[in-house]
Amino acid sequence: MEKLRHKIDTEVKPMLRTHGGDVELLDITNDGRAVVRLNLTGNDCDFDYPEVTRKVEVVLKEDPRINGIVAAIVAYTPKVVSI
């Protein structure tokens, strides 16, 4: 699990943190699901939510033990636009 945490820390977290977000690998279940906490509540909420979740999935599924992703906590604050 440490190798996966390292991949998340080096390939996904930097992108999220530039916008105030974060991701953490919490566990890998016995049936091969990666449990993650995904936080997209940064001040700069220019996140493309599907792109972020795809990136997390791609990085985690590089490990052959992983056959699915479970988001333990997904916090998402949509961007507010003045009109």
Buried (B, 14 or more C-beta within 10 A) or exposed (E): EEEBEEBBEEBBBEBBEEBBBBBBBEEBEEEEBBBBBBBBEBEEBEBEEEEBBEBBBEBBBEBEEBEEBEBEEEEEBEEEEEE
